[in-house]
Amino acid sequence: MVPTPDPHVQIARKLQSMETAKVELVRQVADVLRAIQRGSEREMTQALGGVVAVSYFLANQLGLSLDAVDREGREALPRTLLSDALDAADVEVIARHLRSTR
């Protein structure tokens, strides 16, 4: 018979996992900024992919629906980016991509 893990230990592990994910998210964002400064497409792609992956991991650890995170991303895109008067065509490319992934 497998012993039941102590609930306090489970909570502590979950909290530690979330703290690690938060630190990793900040690290990934710093990697994105460094990669942009270097101009390395490969490094930028890797770092941005890391931001996405860690964001999903953290959302899952927080008990959030990944589908809801996707939905909020699609809805936030125009609010967030168009408010800065960015090129609407660029925003539409991203919106199309987000719609096609779900």
LINPEVEN-V54837 format. One record per backbone hydrogen bond with DSSP energy under -0.5 kcal/mol. NH is the residue of the N-H (numbers start at 1). CO is the residue of the C=O. E is the energy in kcal/mol with one decimal. If there is no record, write none. Layout:
BEGIN
NH|CO|E / NH|CO|E
END
This chain:
BEGIN
10|6|-2.1 / 11|7|-2.4 / 12|8|-2.3 / 13|9|-2.5 / 14|10|-2.3 / 15|11|-2.7 / 16|12|-2.4 / 17|13|-2.5 / 18|14|-2.4 / 19|15|-2.4 / 20|16|-2.5 / 21|17|-2.2 / 22|18|-2.3 / 23|19|-2.2 / 24|20|-2.5 / 25|21|-2.4 / 26|22|-1.9 / 27|23|-2.3 / 28|24|-2.7 / 29|25|-2.2 / 30|26|-2.3 / 31|27|-2.3 / 32|28|-2.2 / 33|29|-2.2 / 34|30|-2.3 / 35|31|-2.7 / 36|32|-2.5 / 37|33|-2.0 / 38|34|-2.1 / 39|35|-1.9 / 40|35|-1.3 / 41|39|-0.8 / 44|40|-2.6 / 45|41|-2.6 / 46|42|-2.5 / 47|43|-2.7 / 48|44|-2.8 / 49|45|-2.3 / 50|46|-2.0 / 51|47|-2.0 / 52|48|-2.2 / 53|49|-2.6 / 54|50|-2.8 / 55|51|-2.2 / 56|52|-2.3 / 57|53|-2.4 / 58|54|-2.9 / 59|55|-2.5 / 60|56|-2.4 / 61|57|-2.5 / 62|58|-1.9 / 63|60|-1.5 / 64|59|-2.8 / 69|65|-2.0 / 70|66|-2.3 / 71|67|-2.6 / 72|68|-2.8 / 73|69|-2.2 / 74|70|-2.4 / 75|71|-2.4 / 76|72|-2.7 / 77|73|-1.5 / 78|74|-0.6 / 79|75|-0.7 / 80|76|-3.3 / 81|77|-2.6 / 82|77|-0.6 / 82|78|-1.5 / 83|79|-0.6 / 84|81|-1.2 / 85|82|-1.9 / 86|81|-1.0 / 90|87|-0.6 / 91|87|-1.7 / 92|88|-2.3 / 93|89|-1.9 / 94|90|-1.7 / 95|91|-2.6 / 96|92|-2.6 / 97|93|-1.9 / 98|94|-2.6 / 99|95|-2.3 / 100|96|-2.0 / 101|97|-1.3 / 102|99|-0.9
END
